Amino acid sequence: MDPFKKTRLSTFDEIEKEFGRMLRNMSAHHMFPYRSQSLMPATDVYETPDKFIVYMEIPGVKLEKLSVVASHSAVTVTGIRQRPAFDHTTCVHQLEVEYGHFERTITFDNPIDMETTSSSCKDGFLLIQLPKKKISGQIKVTINGE
């Protein structure tokens, strides 16, 4: 392998990772950690012609501590990631994992078909599929008159 590629790119990759970490740590939920909801799981939102897809990173959140509620034009995910208890801890050397209560609400421009909304959890990711409500294009309106 090319030695330049091995050392230079790995150095730039490390700089990029650290810069990304610094930017994430500057976000509002990190700058104000004493708010009641400081944990904010990373979330991707996709749209297809017939549905919205929400893909949320929730490692360490137990299913019984997770809630998904869909409304007419939004979905709200709430949960708790609890800090593990380690016996006889004398010192913490690094503490990056966030714990606590979180609530994320994602709103949509189109109405959601709440009855067919589904969610699943696998490998620390929550997948929510929200079909768009079918709205018929045109209807014939009867004209009443004399």
Secondary structure, 3 states (H helix, E strand, C coil): CCHHHHHHHHHHHHHHHHHHHHHHHCCHHHHCCCCCCCCCCCEEEEECCCEEEEEEECCCCCHHHEEEEECCCEEEEEEEECCCCCCCCCCCCCCCCCCEEEEEEEECCCCECHHHCEEEEECCEEEEEEEECCCCCCCCCCCCCC
